[in-house]
């Protein structure tokens, strides 16, 4: 494939943020005795330029003024002092009379330097409306909003390194104060308790409460008798065998540490969980890793945000009618409440097709889930029940009752809550309502 080249024509530019200025024209009824008479506002500064507003209180058309049909005319000018300095001043603007809710805005940009006049509207609004209800006392208030075109300048944006730094901490032995043995081949992974405490508190608590047990048992502790050299204290030269219980033949001569063993967790999944916990970057989940396998690890070790992200991934990438029963059962077993609700919703929508699917026999094997599905199908056929609404539910009905669990999670975080565990719909609703009551 040939290299693509970029061709730029003209200067790269953008419209600036809007600057607002409020101008008060006092004694409005006595301003401008005749049509074509005008009054200029004092100059004001916006975007480094000086501007002023020219107001024709009785309009610019003498005939209309005589017939009492005159319009207020209003124009924005760039001050001569700014014209002498500025090479270019291209702007968009609006003028508003707030008390009348009358507003005029330019659709295009205007060049204020090359123009000898200002820009505005000859018939901004009828004078009689201003006289009737557009003033406070005899003061007319005008709001002017201006944005100008700016040339984009080359700038340097510092590269974000927070994620990289957190990943470095994971692999830095100087921060490590616990070693975990992971996988059937017993891979050593060194960790910091402080990092785990803040990023995966469930795993940190799990490690702290483990007790020594027989080697080779999942989530157990064995004795680590690694010896180190003076030149490289982080490099272990000997490790006791898990097969022989991890007991050193010379315990008095070597340091002794209790080491957690997770021999039922693949090392790659464990590392991915740690990387996500420290960076919350979903892109680290590669195509080679099955979301279900990684979700099991997140569930087992209490990395709830990763677990919720993987539920979302399964809903978006795998949930379809032919897999809905399989995902419903998976979600039920592993407390994936958001995934379960989405799978149940699909089953309710496609009940006739799904319940004749070959996977229905799996559903029959789980009596609790089968009963839940049957109850909701019956309730839906009798009314308009959604998957997250329970038949016979006596919970209070409010604006949160009809929300899906994914919407409730979002609402809970907006209120300042944190999804720190596998929270059921009822638990989230209770916390949201409690928070709303306290705020009220």
C-alpha positions in Angstrom: 0.0 0.0 0.0 1.4 3.4 -0.9 2.1 6.0 1.8 -0.6 8.5 2.3 0.4 12.2 2.3 -1.5 15.0 4.0 -2.1 18.2 2.0 -3.1 21.4 3.9 -4.6 24.5 2.3 -4.8 27.7 4.2 -4.2 28.1 8.0 -5.7 25.8 10.5 -8.1 27.8 12.6 -10.9 27.5 15.2 -13.5 29.7 16.8 -12.7 30.9 20.2 -14.8 30.6 23.3 -17.6 33.2 23.6 -17.0 36.4 25.6 -20.1 38.1 26.9 -20.6 41.8 27.7 -23.7 43.4 29.3 -24.4 47.0 28.2 -27.0 49.3 29.9 -28.6 52.1 27.9 -30.2 54.4 30.6 -33.0 56.8 29.8 -33.8 54.9 26.7 -37.1 56.8 26.0 -35.1 60.0 25.7 -32.3 58.7 23.6 -32.3 59.7 19.9 -34.9 62.4 19.2 -35.1 61.4 15.5 -34.7 58.4 13.3 -31.1 57.9 12.1 -29.9 59.4 15.4 -27.7 56.9 17.3 -25.8 56.5 20.5 -22.5 54.6 20.9 -21.7 52.5 24.0 -18.4 53.1 25.7 -15.7 50.7 24.3 -15.3 47.3 26.0 -12.6 44.7 25.5 -13.2 41.1 24.3 -10.6 38.7 22.9 -7.9 41.5 23.0 -9.9 43.9 20.8 -11.9 46.9 21.6 -15.6 47.0 20.5 -18.6 49.1 20.9 -22.3 48.9 20.2 -24.1 51.5 18.0 -27.8 51.8 18.9 -30.5 53.5 16.8 -33.2 53.9 19.5 -35.8 55.2 16.9 -34.5 53.2 14.0 -33.0 54.3 10.7 -36.1 54.8 8.6 -37.8 58.2 9.0 -41.0 57.1 7.3 -41.5 54.2 9.7 -40.7 56.5 12.6 -43.4 58.9 11.5 -45.9 56.1 11.2 -45.0 54.9 14.7 -43.7 51.6 13.2 -40.0 52.2 13.8 -37.6 49.4 14.8 -34.6 49.6 17.1 -31.4 49.1 15.1 -28.3 47.6 16.7 -24.8 47.1 15.3 -21.5 45.8 16.6 -18.3 47.8 15.7 -14.6 47.1 16.1 -13.0 50.3 17.5 -10.7 52.2 15.3 -7.8 51.7 17.8 -8.1 48.0 17.3 -8.4 48.3 13.5 -5.1 50.1 13.3 -3.3 47.3 15.2 -5.1 44.1 14.2 -4.3 42.5 10.8 -7.4 40.4 11.0 -10.5 40.1 13.1 -13.1 37.7 11.9 -15.9 37.1 14.3 -19.3 35.7 15.0 -21.6 37.4 17.4 -25.1 37.7 18.8 -27.0 40.6 20.4 -29.9 40.0 22.8 -32.5 41.9 24.8 -33.0 39.5 27.7 -36.3 41.1 28.9 -37.9 40.6 25.5 -36.2 37.2 24.9 -35.3 38.8 21.5 -32.0 37.6 20.1 -30.2 37.9 16.7 -27.2 35.9 15.8 -24.9 35.9 12.8 -24.8 32.6 10.9 -21.6 33.5 9.1 -18.4 35.1 10.2 -17.7 38.7 9.4 -14.4 40.6 8.8 -14.4 43.6 11.1 -11.0 45.0 10.0 -11.6 45.4 6.3 -15.2 46.6 6.8 -15.7 50.3 7.2 -19.0 49.7 9.0 -20.1 47.5 11.8 -22.3 44.5 11.5 -25.8 44.1 12.9 -29.5 44.4 12.2 -31.5 47.4 11.0 -34.7 45.9 12.3 -33.6 44.2 15.4 -37.0 44.5 17.1 -39.9 46.9 17.1 -39.5 50.0 19.3 -43.0 49.7 20.7 -42.2 46.2 22.2 -39.1 47.7 23.9 -41.2 50.5 25.3 -43.9 48.2 26.5 -41.9 45.4 28.2 -38.3 45.6 27.2 -37.0 47.9 29.9 -36.3 47.9 33.6 -37.5 51.3 34.6 -36.2 53.3 31.6 -33.0 51.2 31.2 -32.5 48.9 28.2 -30.2 46.0 28.8 -28.3 44.4 25.9 -26.2 41.3 26.0 -23.4 41.0 23.4 -21.7 37.6 22.8 -18.6 37.5 20.6 -16.3 34.7 19.4 -13.4 35.2 17.0 -11.5 33.1 14.6 -8.0 32.1 15.8 -5.2 30.4 14.0 -4.2 27.2 15.7 -0.7 27.3 17.0 1.7 24.3 17.3 1.8 23.2 20.9 3.4 20.4 22.9 1.1 18.3 25.1 2.9 16.3 27.8 2.4 12.6 27.3 0.2 11.1 30.0 2.3 8.6 32.0 0.1 7.7 34.9 -0.9 4.3 33.5 2.7 3.5 32.6 3.9 4.5 36.1 1.3 2.3 37.8 2.2 -0.6 35.6 5.9 0.0 36.5 5.0 -0.2 40.2 3.4 -3.6 39.6 6.7 -5.0 38.2 9.0 -3.1 40.6 10.5 -5.5 43.1 11.5 -2.6 45.4 7.8 -2.0 46.1 6.9 -5.7 46.5 6.3 -7.0 50.0 4.3 -10.2 49.1 4.9 -12.9 46.5 2.0 -14.8 45.0 2.3 -18.2 43.4 -0.1 -18.4 40.4 -1.1 -21.1 38.1 -0.5 -24.9 37.9 3.1 -24.2 36.9 3.6 -22.0 40.0 4.7 -18.7 38.5 6.0 -16.2 41.1 4.4 -12.7 41.0 5.6 -10.1 43.4 3.1 -7.5 44.6 2.7 -4.4 46.8 0.2 -4.8 49.6 -0.4 -1.0 49.5 -1.3 -1.1 45.8 -3.6 -4.0 46.4 -5.2 -2.4 49.4 -6.3 0.6 47.3 -6.9 -1.0 43.9 -8.1 -4.6 44.7 -9.0 -4.4 48.4 -10.9 -7.8 48.3 -7.7 -9.6 47.1 -5.6 -7.7 49.8 -8.0 -8.8 52.5 -8.0 -12.3 51.1 -4.2 -12.5 51.3 -4.2 -11.1 54.9 -6.7 -13.6 56.2 -5.3 -16.7 54.5 -3.9 -19.4 56.8 -1.2 -22.0 56.1 -2.6 -25.0 54.4 -1.5 -28.1 52.5 0.6 -27.2 49.4 -1.1 -27.4 46.1 -4.5 -26.2 47.4 -6.1 -23.2 45.8 -6.0 -20.0 47.8 -3.6 -21.4 50.4 -0.4 -20.3 52.0 2.9 -22.2 51.7 6.3 -21.4 53.2 8.7 -19.5 50.9 12.3 -20.1 51.7 13.9 -18.2 48.8 17.5 -17.1 49.5 18.9 -14.0 48.0 22.3 -12.7 47.1 23.9 -9.5 48.3 24.3 -8.2 44.8 20.6 -8.7 43.9 18.3 -9.0 46.9 15.3 -9.2 44.6 16.5 -12.3 42.7 15.6 -15.5 44.4 18.1 -18.4 44.1 16.1 -21.1 45.7 12.4 -21.7 46.3 10.9 -24.5 48.4 8.9 -27.0 46.4 5.1 -26.8 46.5 5.0 -30.6 46.1 6.9 -31.2 49.4 4.7 -28.7 51.3 7.1 -25.8 50.9 9.1 -26.7 54.0 12.8 -25.9 54.0 15.3 -28.5 55.1 17.3 -25.8 56.8 14.6 -23.4 58.2 16.9 -21.9 60.7 19.3 -20.7 58.0 16.9 -19.1 55.6 14.2 -16.3 55.8 10.6 -17.6 56.1 7.6 -15.9 54.4 4.0 -17.1 54.0 3.1 -17.1 50.3 -0.4 -17.1 48.9 -1.1 -19.8 46.3 -3.7 -19.4 43.5 -2.9 -22.5 41.5 -6.3 -22.5 39.8 -5.8 -19.1 38.1 -3.9 -18.7 34.8 -1.0 -16.3 35.3 -2.0 -14.2 32.2 -5.4 -13.6 33.6 -4.0 -12.7 37.0 -1.6 -10.2 35.5 -4.4 -8.7 33.2 -6.6 -8.3 36.3 -3.7 -6.4 38.1 -3.0 -4.2 35.0 -6.7 -3.2 34.7 -7.0 -2.6 38.5 -4.1 -0.1 38.3 -4.9 1.6 35.0 -8.7 0.9 34.3 -7.7 0.7 30.7 -10.0 -1.8 28.9 -7.7 -2.0 25.9 -5.4 -4.3 27.8 -8.0 -7.1 27.4 -6.7 -8.8 24.3 -8.6 -10.9 21.8 -6.7 -14.0 23.0 -8.4 -13.8 26.4 -11.9 -15.0 26.7 -14.1 -12.5 28.6 -15.7 -15.3 30.5 -12.4 -16.7 31.8 -11.2 -13.3 32.8 -14.5 -12.5 34.4 -14.2 -15.6 36.6 -10.8 -14.3 37.8 -12.2 -10.8 38.5 -15.1 -12.4 40.4 -12.9 -14.7 42.4 -10.4 -12.0 43.4 -13.0 -9.2 43.9 -11.9 -6.9 41.1 -15.5 -5.6 40.7 -14.9 -2.8 38.2 -13.2 -5.3 35.8 -16.0 -7.7 36.4 -18.6 -5.1 35.5 -16.6 -4.1 32.4 -16.5 -7.7 31.2 -20.3 -8.1 31.8 -20.7 -5.1 29.4 -18.3 -6.8 26.9 -20.3 -10.0 27.0 -23.6 -8.1 26.5 -22.3 -6.2 23.6 -20.3 -9.0 21.9 -21.9 -12.3 22.7 -25.5 -11.8 23.8 -27.9 -13.0 21.1 -30.9 -15.2 21.2 -29.1 -18.5 20.7 -26.7 -17.8 23.5 -29.1 -16.1 25.9 -29.8 -19.2 28.0 -26.1 -20.1 28.3 -25.2 -16.5 29.4 -28.2 -16.4 31.8 -27.0 -19.4 33.6 -23.4 -18.2 33.6 -24.5 -14.9 35.0 -26.7 -16.5 37.7 -23.9 -18.7 38.9 -21.3 -15.9 39.1 -23.5 -13.1 40.4 -23.3 -11.1 37.1 -26.5 -9.2 37.8 -26.2 -6.7 34.8 -25.5 -9.6 32.4 -28.3 -11.6 33.9 -30.8 -8.8 33.5 -29.9 -8.3 29.9 -30.0 -12.0 29.1 -33.4 -12.3 30.8 -34.7 -9.3 28.8 -33.7 -11.0 25.6 -35.4 -14.3 26.6 -38.6 -12.4 27.4 -38.5 -10.7 24.0 -37.8 -13.9 22.1 -39.5 -16.4 24.4 -41.2 -18.5 21.7 -37.9 -19.0 19.8 -35.5 -19.4 22.7 -37.6 -21.8 24.8 -37.6 -24.2 21.8 -33.8 -24.0 21.5 -31.6 -27.0 22.3 -30.1 -25.1 25.3 -33.5 -25.2 27.1 -32.6 -28.5 28.7 -29.8 -26.6 30.5 -32.4 -24.2 31.9 -34.5 -27.1 33.1 -31.5 -28.4 35.1 -31.5 -25.2 37.1 -34.9 -25.1 38.8 -34.4 -21.7 40.5 -33.6 -19.9 37.2 -36.3 -21.8 35.3 -38.9 -20.8 37.8 -37.7 -17.2 37.5 -38.0 -17.3 33.7 -41.4 -18.9 33.8 -42.8 -16.4 36.3 -41.6 -13.4 34.3 -42.9 -14.8 31.0 -46.3 -15.3 32.7 -46.2 -11.8 34.2 -45.2 -10.2 30.9 -48.0 -11.9 29.0 -50.4 -10.6 31.6 -49.1 -7.1 31.6 -46.0 -5.2 30.5 -43.4 -6.5 32.9 -39.7 -5.9 32.1 -37.0 -8.3 33.1 -35.9 -6.2 36.0 -39.4 -5.9 37.4 -40.4 -8.7 39.7 -43.9 -10.1 39.7 -45.6 -9.3 43.0 -42.9 -6.8 44.0 -44.1 -4.5 46.7 -41.1 -2.1 46.5 -42.0 1.6 46.2 -42.5 2.8 42.7 -40.6 5.9 41.7 -38.5 7.2 38.8 -35.8 4.6 39.5 -38.2 1.6 39.4 -38.3 1.4 35.6 -34.5 1.8 35.1 -32.4 -1.0 33.9 -29.6 -2.1 36.2 -26.9 -0.5 33.9 -28.8 2.8 34.3 -28.9 2.4 38.1 -25.2 1.8 38.2 -24.6 5.0 36.3 -27.1 6.9 38.5 -25.4 5.5 41.7 -21.9 6.7 40.5 -23.4 10.2 39.6 -24.5 10.4 43.2 -21.0 9.7 44.3 -21.4 6.0 45.0 -18.9 3.3 44.0 -19.6 -0.1 42.7 -17.3 -1.9 45.2 -18.9 -5.4 45.0 -21.4 -7.5 43.1 -24.5 -5.4 43.9 -28.0 -6.7 43.2 -30.7 -4.5 41.8 -32.3 -4.2 45.2 -29.1 -3.1 46.9 -28.4 -0.4 44.3 -32.0 0.9 44.5 -31.8 1.0 48.3 -28.6 3.1 48.2 -29.8 5.4 45.4 -33.1 6.1 47.2 -31.2 6.6 50.5 -28.8 9.1 48.9 -31.7 10.9 47.2 -33.6 11.2 50.5 -30.5 12.6 52.2 -30.0 15.1 49.4 -33.6 16.2 49.6 
